[in-house]
Amino acid sequence: MRSIFLGLSFLLSLAATGCGGADYKVYPVTGIVTLDGTALEGATVNLIPTGANGKAASGRTDKAGVYSIMDSRPEALLGAEPGDYKVAVLWYKAPAEDLSRASGSSEIKEDKAARSKPTGPDSDLPPIFTNPETSGLTMTVKAETNKQDFTLSSKGGKK
């Protein structure tokens, strides 16, 4: 009987203090990202806090272009802390060839020119949107459910 009482006391103390011990509060942030009127699937929306408080947060769009922001802390809570944010949107083309498999060749060729070129996927968005300092995109997260759409133009501006 005593072990049941101790077990219940332990569970009640966890419920009262919270399991994660987070000393901050996040609020839901969602919206839709479009480019020239078309929903962007697989885009990443990054929120960068403008003040001393707050943490970066990000989310990825689904087929309909809908994103949900997740806090960047290890606890990964769904949402962001209240405050002002600069926003960057990243969206990359899938590579034309499968780069995940080795070529099967053990021969290595030295190509200094190839090493100096940046590698990786090409962005489908104008570069202005990939940098929170140049995107012109901002968001204020309030202590409530937040919804903000980002309507982008391939000409490099917001619509």
Secondary structure, DSSP 8 states (H G I E B T S, - for coil): -HHHHHHHHHHHHHHHH-SS---S--B-EEEEEEETTEE-TT-EEEEEESSSS---EEEE--TTSEEE-EE-STT--BSB-SEEEEEEEE-B---SS--SS--S-------HHHHHS--S--BSS-GGGGSTTTS-EEEEE-SS-EE--EEE-TTSSB-
